[in-house]
Amino acid sequence: MEADDLAAVTALVHSYAELLDGGDLDGVTQLFARAVWRSGGHELRTQEQVRRSYAGVVLYDGVPRTKHVITNVTVEVATDRATAAARSYFTVLQALPDLPLQPIIAGRYHDRFARDAGGWYFSEREIIVDLTGDLSRHYPAGAG
């Protein structure tokens, strides 16, 4: 495994948190442009489906007032360096003027990646929700 591959795949895992916490829902959609996205028994296969799934995210002045903390990232790159897999934990924190800082959801990401001439990209993301708190001020429609 090349160190560059490990760094590129790890950066993709973390880019989701940065885009979503920054309120860039179009960027999140683009990140999963070629991916199958699974969560809670639902499967999304198109950019339009992914974008619709994020339509329920509540934004405050353009951002969700969340911090997605991603830890325990492990990456395995195939020997041919054409595919990779990653697993990680996530905890989402939220704070609002009338809501103290609190964890609102925690779980795991199981990701798969592919590589072409343009570089690494998501080919699959599975979100496994292990714990939920008060999601009413972030994603009232449910965890995702």
Backbone as ProteinMPNN parsed JSONL, in Angstrom:
{"seq_chain_A": "MEADDLAAVTALVHSYAELLDGGDLDGVTQLFARAVWRSGGHELRTQEQVRRSYAGVVLYDGVPRTKHVITNVTVEVATDRATAAARSYFTVLQALPDLPLQPIIAGRYHDRFARDAGGWYFSEREIIVDLTGDLSRHYPAGAG", "coords_chain_A": {"N_chain_A": [[0.85, -1.187, 0.0], [0.558, 2.16, -0.846], [1.6, 5.158, 0.721], [0.433, 7.494, -0.179], [-2.012, 6.615, -1.192], [-3.338, 5.753, 1.127], [-3.502, 8.205, 2.503], [-5.108, 9.696, 0.717], [-7.554, 8.268, 0.648], [-8.277, 8.376, 3.359], [-8.595, 11.135, 3.592], [-10.877, 11.5, 2.009], [-12.801, 10.202, 3.609], [-12.889, 11.969, 5.785], [-13.658, 14.293, 4.481], [-16.403, 14.284, 4.085], [-17.486, 14.971, 6.616], [-16.515, 17.593, 6.89], [-17.738, 18.904, 4.699], [-20.531, 18.519, 5.227], [-20.833, 19.643, 7.83], [-20.171, 22.213, 7.191], [-22.367, 23.015, 5.815], [-22.535, 22.494, 3.123], [-24.391, 21.03, 1.184], [-24.676, 20.381, -1.483], [-22.052, 19.769, -2.101], [-21.723, 17.468, -0.528], [-23.479, 15.799, -1.888], [-22.137, 15.634, -4.366], [-19.815, 14.344, -3.553], [-20.673, 11.743, -3.211], [-21.329, 10.982, -5.769], [-20.827, 8.787, -7.434], [-21.471, 6.651, -5.918], [-23.024, 3.982, -4.054], [-25.252, 4.369, -1.483], [-26.018, 3.515, 1.772], [-28.283, 3.234, 4.479], [-30.014, 2.537, 7.436], [-31.699, 0.571, 6.267], [-32.34, 1.72, 3.869], [-31.489, 2.379, 0.468], [-29.573, 4.326, -1.637], [-28.956, 5.358, -4.93], [-28.503, 7.333, -6.796], [-27.378, 10.701, -7.534], [-29.442, 12.524, -7.222], [-31.16, 11.199, -5.453], [-29.534, 11.08, -3.171], [-29.203, 13.824, -2.644], [-31.869, 14.575, -2.124], [-32.237, 13.138, 0.232], [-30.854, 14.637, 2.033], [-32.325, 16.908, 2.194], [-33.88, 17.291, 4.407], [-32.202, 18.176, 6.421], [-31.727, 20.455, 8.974], [-30.854, 23.801, 8.702], [-29.038, 26.501, 10.099], [-28.579, 29.732, 9.576], [-27.318, 28.85, 7.26], [-25.723, 26.669, 8.013], [-25.56, 23.46, 9.729], [-24.911, 23.563, 12.395], [-23.405, 21.558, 13.559], [-20.862, 19.155, 14.486], [-19.185, 16.665, 13.032], [-17.457, 14.132, 14.321], [-14.937, 12.082, 13.472], [-13.468, 9.007, 14.047], [-11.099, 6.328, 14.779], [-10.306, 5.382, 12.251], [-9.731, 2.997, 9.829], [-7.979, 1.772, 7.068], [-7.866, -0.205, 4.177], [-6.101, -0.975, 1.372], [-6.42, -2.455, -1.771], [-4.194, -4.859, -3.269], [-3.768, -4.346, -5.968], [-4.187, -1.686, -6.039], [-6.504, -0.488, -6.973], [-8.904, -0.484, -5.673], [-10.345, 0.171, -2.423], [-11.049, -0.137, 1.102], [-12.657, 1.216, 3.97], [-13.154, 1.684, 7.46], [-14.827, 3.348, 10.069], [-15.571, 5.239, 13.073], [-18.225, 7.423, 14.06], [-19.265, 10.391, 15.711], [-21.74, 12.72, 16.241], [-21.921, 16.005, 17.167], [-23.914, 18.667, 18.454], [-24.767, 22.086, 18.876], [-26.721, 24.838, 19.864], [-27.933, 28.236, 20.227], [-29.945, 28.036, 22.203], [-29.609, 25.466, 23.032], [-27.601, 23.266, 24.708], [-24.237, 22.075, 24.051], [-24.187, 18.842, 22.764], [-24.029, 15.267, 22.219], [-25.647, 13.908, 19.4], [-25.982, 11.749, 17.74], [-24.442, 8.587, 17.041], [-22.221, 6.245, 15.523], [-21.137, 4.012, 12.935], [-19.151, 4.12, 9.949], [-18.967, 2.252, 7.033], [-17.055, 2.035, 4.377], [-16.404, 1.942, 0.837], [-14.12, 2.281, -1.851], [-13.047, 3.348, -5.092], [-10.634, 3.67, -7.717], [-9.665, 5.764, -10.377], [-8.299, 7.347, -13.32], [-8.643, 9.942, -12.457], [-8.365, 9.833, -9.739], [-9.072, 8.76, -6.327], [-12.367, 7.76, -5.298], [-15.596, 7.659, -3.648], [-17.274, 4.563, -3.692], [-19.112, 3.199, -2.294], [-21.072, 3.703, 0.618], [-21.917, 2.751, 3.813], [-23.946, 3.499, 6.47], [-24.059, 2.89, 9.802], [-26.066, 3.161, 12.441], [-25.573, 3.42, 15.818], [-26.201, 4.659, 18.263], [-28.606, 7.041, 19.319], [-29.542, 10.395, 19.996], [-31.145, 13.432, 20.701], [-32.405, 14.283, 17.788], [-34.019, 16.187, 16.746], [-33.449, 18.842, 16.14], [-31.697, 18.76, 14.122], [-32.065, 16.758, 12.076], [-34.998, 16.171, 11.573], [-36.541, 14.25, 10.219], [-35.418, 11.803, 10.636], [-32.67, 9.542, 11.352], [-29.68, 9.711, 9.412]], "CA_chain_A": [[0.0, 0.0, 0.0], [1.264, 3.424, -0.928], [1.169, 6.151, 1.711], [-0.445, 8.451, -0.858], [-3.348, 6.013, -1.265], [-3.894, 5.815, 2.477], [-3.836, 9.608, 2.792], [-6.212, 10.139, -0.142], [-8.789, 7.626, 1.102], [-8.591, 8.961, 4.666], [-9.097, 12.494, 3.34], [-12.264, 11.381, 1.544], [-13.634, 9.895, 4.779], [-13.048, 13.197, 6.573], [-14.263, 15.381, 3.703], [-17.85, 14.256, 4.322], [-17.763, 15.753, 7.824], [-16.25, 19.007, 6.614], [-18.773, 19.42, 3.801], [-21.835, 18.571, 5.886], [-20.795, 20.626, 8.916], [-20.112, 23.53, 6.565], [-23.633, 23.298, 5.145], [-22.39, 22.308, 1.678], [-25.143, 19.824, 0.845], [-24.347, 20.043, -2.869], [-20.752, 19.108, -2.03], [-21.976, 16.112, -0.032], [-24.079, 15.079, -3.015], [-21.082, 15.385, -5.347], [-18.888, 13.377, -2.967], [-21.241, 10.41, -3.406], [-21.872, 10.968, -7.133], [-20.691, 7.462, -8.05], [-21.542, 5.684, -4.82], [-24.253, 3.452, -3.47], [-25.297, 4.889, -0.112], [-26.978, 2.705, 2.53], [-28.491, 3.579, 5.888], [-31.323, 2.227, 7.994], [-32.523, -0.204, 5.353], [-32.559, 2.462, 2.625], [-30.369, 2.381, -0.464], [-29.622, 5.427, -2.597], [-28.041, 5.062, -6.028], [-28.295, 8.475, -7.689], [-27.118, 11.98, -6.878], [-30.727, 13.135, -6.864], [-31.639, 10.534, -4.244], [-28.7, 11.529, -2.05], [-29.54, 15.231, -2.347], [-33.191, 14.584, -1.474], [-32.125, 12.617, 1.595], [-30.322, 15.709, 2.883], [-33.245, 18.051, 2.181], [-34.442, 17.456, 5.743], [-31.235, 18.708, 7.382], [-32.066, 21.811, 9.399], [-29.72, 24.72, 8.645], [-29.136, 27.744, 10.856], [-27.677, 30.639, 8.859], [-26.587, 28.113, 6.24], [-24.975, 25.518, 8.533], [-26.378, 22.68, 10.657], [-24.399, 23.734, 13.768], [-22.939, 20.244, 13.999], [-19.49, 18.714, 14.244], [-19.057, 15.221, 12.865], [-16.143, 13.71, 14.793], [-14.668, 10.769, 12.89], [-12.326, 8.395, 14.73], [-10.834, 4.903, 14.573], [-10.304, 5.128, 10.806], [-8.825, 1.972, 9.313], [-8.057, 1.725, 5.605], [-7.184, -1.306, 3.498], [-6.028, -0.761, -0.075], [-6.165, -3.709, -2.49], [-2.831, -4.938, -3.791], [-3.699, -3.726, -7.297], [-4.371, -0.253, -5.784], [-7.67, 0.003, -7.713], [-10.021, -0.373, -4.737], [-9.977, 0.255, -1.009], [-12.155, -0.166, 2.057], [-12.361, 1.916, 5.223], [-14.144, 1.632, 8.536], [-14.582, 4.41, 11.044], [-16.642, 5.592, 13.997], [-18.586, 8.834, 14.038], [-20.122, 10.986, 16.737], [-22.165, 14.041, 15.797], [-22.222, 16.949, 18.238], [-24.669, 19.839, 18.011], [-25.032, 23.134, 19.864], [-27.489, 25.988, 19.386], [-28.011, 29.22, 21.311], [-30.831, 27.569, 23.271], [-29.379, 24.035, 23.202], [-26.193, 23.062, 25.045], [-23.483, 21.104, 23.265], [-24.555, 17.474, 23.114], [-23.99, 14.287, 21.136], [-27.003, 13.623, 18.92], [-26.005, 10.45, 17.061], [-23.125, 7.953, 16.939], [-22.264, 4.98, 14.808], [-19.982, 3.592, 12.143], [-19.168, 4.178, 8.494], [-18.26, 1.212, 6.29], [-16.897, 2.664, 3.066], [-15.613, 1.334, -0.236], [-13.61, 3.287, -2.775], [-12.424, 2.899, -6.337], [-9.705, 4.672, -8.242], [-9.485, 5.849, -11.823], [-7.27, 8.332, -13.669], [-8.899, 11.164, -11.697], [-8.068, 9.623, -8.324], [-9.968, 7.949, -5.508], [-13.732, 8.249, -5.091], [-16.49, 6.741, -2.944], [-18.127, 3.669, -4.473], [-20.171, 2.733, -1.402], [-21.04, 4.093, 2.029], [-22.954, 2.215, 4.685], [-23.986, 4.171, 7.763], [-24.652, 2.044, 10.83], [-26.363, 3.998, 13.601], [-25.534, 2.65, 17.058], [-26.81, 5.416, 19.355], [-29.227, 8.304, 18.918], [-30.028, 11.329, 21.0], [-32.18, 14.337, 20.203], [-32.14, 14.683, 16.405], [-35.107, 17.065, 16.295], [-32.957, 20.139, 15.676], [-30.733, 18.509, 13.05], [-32.65, 15.978, 10.989], [-36.248, 15.7, 12.171], [-37.127, 13.117, 9.494], [-34.805, 10.56, 11.095], [-31.217, 9.447, 11.248], [-29.196, 9.46, 8.072]], "C_chain_A": [[0.886, 1.237, 0.0], [0.724, 4.39, 0.124], [0.223, 7.172, 1.089], [-1.874, 7.923, -0.963], [-4.047, 6.103, 0.084], [-4.336, 7.233, 2.809], [-5.036, 10.076, 1.976], [-7.542, 9.545, 0.308], [-9.218, 8.2, 2.451], [-9.149, 10.368, 4.504], [-10.536, 12.467, 2.84], [-13.209, 11.094, 2.707], [-13.924, 11.171, 5.561], [-13.736, 14.316, 5.798], [-15.779, 15.425, 3.866], [-18.21, 15.133, 5.518], [-17.584, 17.241, 7.565], [-17.335, 19.619, 5.733], [-20.115, 19.565, 4.512], [-21.86, 19.61, 6.999], [-20.714, 22.049, 8.386], [-21.384, 23.908, 5.822], [-23.598, 23.12, 3.64], [-23.07, 21.006, 1.247], [-24.933, 19.416, -0.608], [-22.995, 19.338, -2.931], [-20.861, 17.683, -1.526], [-22.528, 15.254, -1.164], [-23.016, 14.707, -4.044], [-20.1, 14.332, -4.85], [-19.356, 11.941, -3.215], [-21.828, 10.225, -4.806], [-21.833, 9.582, -7.769], [-20.839, 6.341, -7.024], [-22.955, 5.174, -4.584], [-24.178, 3.816, -1.994], [-26.373, 4.123, 0.627], [-27.047, 3.184, 3.972], [-29.9, 3.185, 6.293], [-32.249, 1.471, 7.071], [-32.84, 0.493, 4.044], [-31.297, 2.392, 1.77], [-30.581, 3.485, -1.487], [-28.565, 5.18, -3.663], [-27.775, 6.242, -6.955], [-28.001, 9.729, -6.874], [-28.415, 12.63, -6.419], [-31.289, 12.516, -5.591], [-30.843, 10.978, -3.021], [-29.073, 12.951, -1.667], [-30.893, 15.335, -1.654], [-33.107, 14.11, -0.027], [-31.595, 13.674, 2.559], [-31.215, 16.941, 2.904], [-33.827, 18.321, 3.559], [-33.482, 17.994, 6.778], [-31.589, 20.158, 7.692], [-30.797, 22.658, 9.395], [-30.045, 25.985, 9.423], [-28.117, 28.699, 10.246], [-26.758, 29.868, 7.915], [-25.796, 26.911, 6.709], [-25.822, 24.763, 9.557], [-25.969, 22.808, 12.125], [-24.021, 22.389, 14.381], [-21.439, 20.117, 13.781], [-19.51, 17.196, 14.197], [-17.62, 14.858, 13.244], [-15.931, 12.274, 14.312], [-13.379, 10.227, 13.502], [-12.161, 6.947, 14.276], [-10.866, 4.53, 13.086], [-9.269, 4.047, 10.482], [-9.059, 1.865, 7.809], [-7.267, 0.52, 5.108], [-7.257, -1.049, 2.0], [-5.688, -2.097, -0.728], [-4.766, -3.686, -3.094], [-2.697, -4.327, -5.178], [-3.907, -2.212, -7.239], [-5.533, 0.336, -6.58], [-8.891, 0.189, -6.82], [-9.484, -0.303, -3.315], [-11.24, 0.158, -0.172], [-11.711, 0.567, 3.313], [-13.506, 1.694, 6.194], [-13.791, 2.733, 9.514], [-15.783, 4.551, 11.96], [-16.976, 7.053, 13.781], [-19.433, 9.169, 15.254], [-20.468, 12.374, 16.238], [-22.566, 14.851, 17.023], [-23.02, 18.099, 17.653], [-24.831, 20.791, 19.184], [-25.751, 24.279, 19.171], [-27.572, 26.995, 20.522], [-28.883, 28.763, 22.485], [-30.675, 26.074, 23.551], [-27.907, 23.817, 23.528], [-25.55, 22.011, 24.14], [-23.832, 19.698, 23.736], [-24.337, 16.547, 21.927], [-25.417, 13.962, 20.714], [-27.104, 12.287, 18.188], [-24.574, 9.912, 16.998], [-23.275, 6.622, 16.221], [-20.99, 4.728, 14.043], [-20.23, 3.823, 10.66], [-18.386, 2.975, 7.968], [-18.229, 1.691, 4.844], [-16.089, 1.796, 2.114], [-15.278, 2.433, -1.239], [-13.082, 2.601, -4.023], [-11.52, 4.031, -6.822], [-9.668, 4.587, -9.751], [-8.421, 6.91, -12.084], [-7.431, 9.638, -12.901], [-8.624, 11.045, -10.212], [-9.105, 8.745, -7.638], [-11.341, 8.598, -5.4], [-14.531, 7.196, -4.32], [-17.222, 5.862, -3.952], [-19.271, 3.122, -3.614], [-19.968, 3.337, -0.013], [-22.215, 3.443, 2.727], [-22.84, 2.935, 6.018], [-24.735, 3.264, 8.726], [-24.828, 2.908, 12.071], [-26.413, 3.103, 14.831], [-26.276, 3.337, 18.201], [-27.452, 6.679, 18.804], [-29.647, 9.09, 20.146], [-31.137, 12.154, 20.379], [-31.797, 14.852, 18.817], [-33.104, 15.751, 15.909], [-34.631, 18.4, 15.746], [-31.928, 19.994, 14.554], [-31.399, 17.854, 11.841], [-33.947, 15.364, 11.493], [-36.854, 14.47, 11.5], [-36.543, 11.782, 9.938], [-33.321, 10.559, 10.852], [-30.809, 9.135, 9.824], [-27.916, 10.011, 7.823]], "O_chain_A": [[1.847, 1.33, 0.764], [-0.479, 4.427, 0.379], [-0.688, 7.662, 1.756], [-2.833, 8.685, -0.84], [-5.214, 6.487, 0.163], [-5.428, 7.436, 3.339], [-5.895, 10.784, 2.5], [-8.552, 10.248, 0.344], [-10.399, 8.479, 2.658], [-10.082, 10.749, 5.211], [-11.333, 13.328, 3.212], [-14.293, 11.673, 2.787], [-15.064, 11.424, 5.951], [-14.339, 15.201, 6.405], [-16.375, 16.5, 3.792], [-19.133, 15.945, 5.442], [-18.413, 18.052, 7.977], [-17.797, 20.73, 5.996], [-20.764, 20.606, 4.415], [-22.814, 20.381, 7.1], [-21.14, 22.988, 9.058], [-21.474, 25.0, 5.26], [-24.522, 23.542, 2.945], [-22.403, 20.007, 0.978], [-25.004, 18.231, -0.932], [-22.812, 18.414, -3.724], [-20.18, 16.788, -2.026], [-22.091, 14.122, -1.369], [-23.001, 13.58, -4.539], [-19.608, 13.519, -5.633], [-18.541, 11.038, -3.404], [-22.724, 9.403, -5.001], [-22.713, 9.239, -8.559], [-20.382, 5.22, -7.246], [-23.941, 5.85, -4.877], [-23.16, 3.593, -1.34], [-27.518, 4.074, 0.177], [-26.035, 3.493, 4.599], [-30.864, 3.467, 5.581], [-33.459, 1.699, 7.083], [-33.531, -0.069, 3.194], [-30.181, 2.353, 2.29], [-31.633, 3.568, -2.122], [-27.424, 4.836, -3.353], [-26.902, 6.156, -7.819], [-28.328, 9.812, -5.69], [-28.47, 13.22, -5.341], [-31.832, 13.224, -4.743], [-31.415, 11.223, -1.958], [-29.242, 13.25, -0.484], [-31.047, 16.1, -0.702], [-33.819, 14.617, 0.839], [-31.856, 13.612, 3.76], [-30.89, 17.924, 3.571], [-34.224, 19.447, 3.856], [-33.888, 18.25, 7.912], [-31.731, 20.982, 6.789], [-29.792, 22.29, 10.003], [-31.175, 26.472, 9.408], [-26.912, 28.489, 10.389], [-25.576, 30.187, 7.783], [-25.241, 26.189, 5.881], [-26.702, 25.35, 10.186], [-26.61, 22.226, 13.001], [-24.282, 22.123, 15.554], [-20.833, 20.859, 13.008], [-19.811, 16.531, 15.187], [-16.677, 15.244, 12.552], [-16.663, 11.365, 14.703], [-12.34, 10.887, 13.485], [-12.962, 6.418, 13.505], [-11.395, 3.482, 12.717], [-8.091, 4.172, 10.819], [-10.198, 1.868, 7.344], [-6.151, 0.26, 5.558], [-8.343, -0.922, 1.433], [-4.772, -2.79, -0.288], [-4.225, -2.622, -3.393], [-1.625, -3.839, -5.533], [-3.816, -1.531, -8.261], [-5.549, 1.539, -6.838], [-9.809, 0.932, -7.167], [-8.339, -0.663, -3.039], [-12.351, 0.346, -0.667], [-10.535, 0.542, 3.675], [-14.662, 1.537, 5.802], [-12.619, 3.018, 9.759], [-16.87, 4.052, 11.668], [-16.121, 7.838, 13.369], [-20.204, 8.348, 15.752], [-19.578, 13.13, 15.851], [-23.426, 14.447, 17.806], [-22.829, 18.467, 16.494], [-25.008, 20.371, 20.328], [-25.43, 24.64, 18.039], [-27.308, 26.644, 21.672], [-28.582, 29.076, 23.637], [-31.511, 25.479, 24.231], [-27.044, 24.146, 22.714], [-26.232, 21.174, 23.548], [-23.785, 19.393, 24.928], [-24.443, 16.966, 20.775], [-26.293, 13.765, 21.557], [-28.201, 11.751, 18.032], [-23.616, 10.68, 16.912], [-24.312, 5.964, 16.3], [-19.909, 5.164, 14.436], [-21.36, 3.735, 10.178], [-17.269, 2.715, 8.413], [-19.261, 1.743, 4.175], [-15.217, 1.028, 2.523], [-16.043, 3.376, -1.443], [-12.719, 1.425, -4.002], [-11.635, 5.179, -6.393], [-9.644, 3.502, -10.333], [-7.719, 7.325, -11.162], [-6.457, 10.366, -12.712], [-8.646, 12.046, -9.496], [-9.908, 8.078, -8.29], [-11.465, 9.823, -5.408], [-14.198, 6.01, -4.332], [-17.734, 6.36, -4.954], [-20.274, 2.641, -4.141], [-18.841, 3.464, 0.466], [-23.361, 3.565, 2.293], [-21.768, 2.976, 6.622], [-25.893, 2.914, 8.499], [-23.847, 3.335, 12.68], [-27.191, 2.15, 14.887], [-26.91, 2.67, 19.019], [-26.894, 7.318, 17.912], [-30.044, 8.538, 21.172], [-31.966, 11.641, 19.627], [-30.964, 15.749, 18.69], [-33.009, 16.177, 14.758], [-35.341, 19.029, 14.961], [-31.358, 20.984, 14.094], [-31.299, 18.352, 10.719], [-33.995, 14.174, 11.805], [-37.599, 13.725, 12.135], [-37.117, 10.733, 9.644], [-32.78, 11.467, 10.222], [-31.492, 8.397, 9.115], [-27.387, 9.871, 6.721]]}, "name": "protein", "num_of_chains": 1, "seq": "MEADDLAAVTALVHSYAELLDGGDLDGVTQLFARAVWRSGGHELRTQEQVRRSYAGVVLYDGVPRTKHVITNVTVEVATDRATAAARSYFTVLQALPDLPLQPIIAGRYHDRFARDAGGWYFSEREIIVDLTGDLSRHYPAGAG"}
